[in-house]
Amino acid sequence: SHPELSTKEQRSSAIVAKELRAAGCEVTENFGHYDNPDWKCYGVVGVMKNGDGPTVLVRTDMDALPVQEQTGASYASKVTMTNVEGKEMPVMHACGHDIHMSALIGTARALGKLKDKWHGTIVFIGQPAEEMVGGARAMLHAGLYDRFGTPAYAVALHDNAEIEAGKIGITAGYYNATVDSVDVTVKGMGGHGAYPHKTKDPITLSAEIINAWQTIASRENNPLDPIVVTVGSIHGGTKHNIIPDEVKMQLTVRTYKPEVRQRVLSAIEQIAKGCATAAGLPPDKMPEVNVLHAEHVNAVYNNPELTKRVKATLKSAIGDENVVDKDPTMAGDDFSEFSLPDHSIPACMFNVGAVDPAKAAEAKKTGASLPSLHSSKFLPLPEPTIRVGIIGMTSAVLDLMKK
């Protein structure tokens, strides 16, 4: 196994490019550019033409995660790499992007041999840096659609750590969430821990703010519109007996609808400043709330009509009993970028089951949890997962481009 971290996908992209060429594609490598000029973009574009007809985009991601693999598999990763911050990290395909690449390559091979059954242009995308949320944007900002044409449809798959291998899960409408990263700095007036009355304690204030943020979901938001406000990091202080001058927090915010997103982000700032005002802090000591726009990702929205069509095709390909309805999640994926912010390009992402049926049955019997995506123990069952991914994607593309 040779996983590579985000923005470091040199070997993986070269393999994808090589295999797409072998399947009959015209391939462009190193396509895209990041905002950071020090990062090289390893985007791959493989174009397979077969006369006049629709253009369909088929995407895989290629990057892996900084996780020490503990699956015990004979091919388990022992790779370490230097990340963008210069730190040496273990690397694992803990989100199954190796499955995705394999399925894309298999789909390209199959469609290259089935040209009597379809017409048009297929644009295969090997996308870097999905985990860092920047690869899709880097390719689009480099003029992906200007150079290779705007697709009529965009399709992708993702492995799933809850669905049994051999099955496919599908979701109409919102597939997963809009993602925002928010940095918050809570200010105070530090001093000696023995004299808190002579300070404005930002740690106590931060605790109040965190609790108050939970009312965004419980009291300010329509319960029919799912949201998540999670504080993933909080840092403040240096010593037992020192009240610090500030506390820094990092939040992840998940929403579906644009208007809900805006309301939640506004509430985060209003609540933080309201709590600070109640604590007696002056205007120049109000919390600073910074939404990191570079890390923003729109929700993946599965076009209902396209998804209905893909679902019917999948049922014909692998059997009705093997296609299951799947609930949306609050996870994120920058596949959404390919359908554009207004979802004007119909898109569909479906889930390929990756769980060993025997392990799934045992977990159901005992109540134990299965290893999730991003877990060091996540181990897809390779053969049926990849095979069903290839069958599903090939069938979907053939239906969209049939003669």
N, C-alpha and C positions, 0 to 999 in steps of 0.2 A: 504494500500500500504506500502511495506517495502523495499524501494530501499536502496542499499548500495554502498558506494564509491569504486573506484578502489583500489584493494588489500585488501578490507574489506568485500568481498562477502561471508562471512561465512554462513549466513542464506540462501541466494539465492542458493549457490552451494549445500547445504544440501538438499534443496527441489528438485533441478534438479536431484541429485543423487538418492534420494528416488523414484522419479517418473520413472527414467530410470530402476531402479531395478524392480519396479512393472510392467514395460512393458516387462521385460524379458532380460534385459541386465546384463552382468557382469560388475560391476562398480568399478572403482578406483577413490578415492577422494584425494584431496590435492596433485595433480600431478603437478609438475613443480617447478622451483626455480628461483627467481629473482637474479640479481646481488647484490642487497641490502640484506644482510643476516637477517636484522630485519623484512623484509616483508615475510609473509606466503603466499604461492601460493595456491589458492583454485580451481585449475583446476580440472575438472571432465571429466573422460573418461568412456563412456558406450559402451560396445562391444556386439553387437547382431549377433550371428553366425547362419548360416542356410546352412550348407554344403559347398561344393567347389564353387568357383565363385569369382567375383571381390570384392575388398575392396573399399567402398565408405565412405568418411568422410563427416559428416554433422555437421556444427558448429553453435553454438549460443554464443553471448557474454552475460555477466551477470551484468556488473557494471552500475552504475547510475552517475548522475552529481551533482555538488554543486550548485543547483538552488532551489530557493524558489518557490514551485509550486503555481500557481495562476489560475488553470483551473476551480475551482469551483465544480469539480466532488465530488461525495459523498465519493469516495475512494481516494481523493487527499492526497498526502504524507504530513505528519506533522513531518517526521523524521529529526533528526539532528544527525550528526556523527562527530567524530574527524578525520580530514584528516591526510595524512602522514607528514604534517608539524606541527601537533599538534593543529590546529585551528578547532573550532567547526563550522560546516557548515550545512546549510539546504541541503537536498538530494531529488532529483526527477528523475524519469525515463523520462527525457526530450528528450532522443534519442530513446525511444521505445524498450529498451532491454528486458523489461518485455513481450512485444509482441513476441520478438524473442524466449525467453525461452518457452513461452506458445506454440508457433508453433513447436518447437523442441520436446517438451514433447508429443504433440498431434501426431506428425509424428511417434515418437517411438511407441506410443500405436497402431496406425494404422498398421504400418509395422509388429509389433509383432503378429497381428491377420491375417496377409495376407501372411504367410510364404509359402503358396502353390503357390504364384505368383512370388517369387524371390528366388535367391540363392546367397550365398557369405557371406561377413562380412560387417556390418555397424558399423562404429566407430562414435558415437555421442560425440561431444566435447562441454563441458560447459567451455567457456573461460573467465577468469577474465581479468580485467585491459585493456580493449580495449581503453577506453578513455585516459588512460595514455600511451598507446602505449608500451606495454611490456608483456602482457599476453600470446599472441601467441608465442612470442620468448621464454618466460620462459618455456612453455610446450615443445617446440621443442628442446631447449637446454638440457632439462632433458631426452631426448631420446624417444620422443613420437613415432617416426616411427620405431626406433629400437625395442621398446617393443611391439607395437601394429600393426606393419606392415605399409609399405608405401602404401597409397591409390592409386587406379587407377584414381579416380576423387575426387575433393573436391567441395562441394556445400554449399551455405548459402543464407540467405535472409536478407533483411533490409526493415523496414517500410519506407514509403515515405510520406512527408508532403504536396505533391502537387498532387499526384494521388488519385483519388476517391477510397474509400473502395469498394472491389469487383473486382478491376482490378489489374493486375500485369504489371509492366514495366520491360523491359529487354534490355540490352546493349551488343553488341558484341564488342570484342576488349577491349581497355582501358575503364574500368568502373569508376575508379576514380584515383587520382593522387598519385605520390610519394611525401612524405612529409619530409621536412627538417626544423629543428629549428636552427637558427643561432644567436649567441650572438656577438655583435660588441661593442668594447670600442673605442671611439674616444678620443684621447688625445689632450691636448692643453697646454697652459701656462697661468694659471689663474692670476687674479688681481682685482683691483678696477673697478667697472662698469663705473666710471667716466673717466677712462683712458684706453679705449679699445685699443688704439694705442700702449700701452705698454704690451699688452697680445697677445696670440694666442687663439682666442675664439673658444672653441670646440662646442658651441651651434650653432653659425653661420656656422661653418664647417659642423656640422651634418645636418643642413638644406640643405646645398649645396649637400652633399652626398646623402641624401634621394631623392632630385630632380633628381640627376644624375642617380641614380639606376633605375628610371623609363624609361630611355633610353635603358635598357637591353631588355625590351619587345618591345619598339617602334622602335628601330634602330638596335639592335644587334641580335635579335632572328627572325627566320623564322616565319612569322605570321601564318603559317599552323601548328606550334607546340605550343600549348597553354602553357603559363607559368603564374605564379603569384609570385610577390615579394611584400610582405606586411610588413610594419613596424608596429608591434602591440604594442610596448612599447618603450618609450624614456624618460630617466630620467637624469637630470643634474642640478647641482646647489643647493644652500641652502638658498639664500637670494636675495632680489631685486637688491642689488648693488654689488654683488660679481660675477665676471666671474670665473667659476669653472675650475678645471684642467682637467676634463674629463666628457664625456657623455656616458651613456650606452644605447644600443638599442637592442631590440629583434625582430627578423624577422621570418616570416614563408615563406617558399619557396615551390612552387608547380610546378611539372613538370610531364611529362609522360615518355619520353624516357631517358635512362641512359646517352646518350651522351649530350642531352640537359641539363640535371641536372648538369653534370660536368661543362659545359660551363657557366651556370648561376652562379653557386657557385664561379667559378673563376672570373667572371666579378664583382661580389659583392666585392671581395677583391681588385681587380685591381682598380676599380673605387674609393673605399674608400681611398686607398693609393695614387692614382693619385691626388685626391682632396687635401689630406693632404700635398702632395709635393708642389702643386700649392700654398697652403697657407703659405708655407715657413717653414714647420715643419721639424726638422732634422730626420735622420733615426731612432733614438731611440724613436721618438714620433709618429711613424706610427700607424695607427689604428690596433687593434687586432681583428681578425675575427676567431671565433670558431664555427665550425659546430658540433652540438651535435649528435654524431653518435648513442648514446643510444636512441635518440628520432626519428631516421630515420625509415621511413616506405616505403616499395616499393609500387608501384602502384598495384591496383587490376586489373588483366588482365583476362578478360573473354575469354577463349579459343574459337575461332570462331566456330569450328566444334561442340564442346560440347554445346555451347550456341544455335546453330541452332537446335540441337537435343532437348534441354530443351525447347526451344520456341515452337517447334511443339507439344511436350508433354503437355505443359501448355495450348495451344490452344484447344487441345482435351479435357482437363480436365475442363476448365472453359469457353470455347467459344472463337472463334476468336476475337470477338468484345471486349473482356475483357483483351486481351493481347496487350500492346502498346509498340512501340519502344521508348526507353528513351535515351536522350543524356547523354554522360559521364559528370562527374563533377570534380571539383578541390578539393573536400573533400578527406579525407583519411580514410583507414580502414586496420587494421593489419591482416585481413583475408588473405591478400596477402602472409603472411608468410607461410601459409600452402601449397601454390603452389611452394614454394622454389624460391630463387632469379632468377633462369633461367626459371621460369614458366614451369618446366619440368613435373609437375603434373597438368593436365588440371583442371581448376577451373571455376566456374560460380556462381556469386552472382546476384540474381534478386531482384526487388523491389516490395513490397506488398503495395498497396495503403491503406492509413489510414484515408483519409479525408471524413468526413460526406458529402455525395453528395449534400444535401440541403445547407450546408455551402459553398461548392465549387461553386454551382450555384449562391448563393448570392454574393460571392466575385467576380465572373466573371461579374455580373450585375453592381456592384457598383465600381469595380476597386480596392477594398480593398485587402490588402495582407493577406494571411492565415498565422497563426503562424508556424514558421519554426521549424525544429529540433533544439534542445537545447533552445527553447523558454520556458519561464515559463508558457505559455498558450497553449503549444502543447498538444492536447488531441486526440489520435487516437480513432476512432469508434471501440470499442473492438470486438464485435461479428463477423462482416463480415471480419475484418482485420485478426483476428486469424484464422477463418475458412478457408479463401482463402489461407492463408499462409500454413496451414496444408495440404489442398488439393494440392496446388502447389508443395510443397516439397515432399509429399508422392508420387505423380505422377512422379516427376522427378527421384526419387530414384528407384521406381519400374521399370521405363523404362531402367535405367542404369544396373539393376540387374535382368532383366526379364529372366525367364526360357525358 
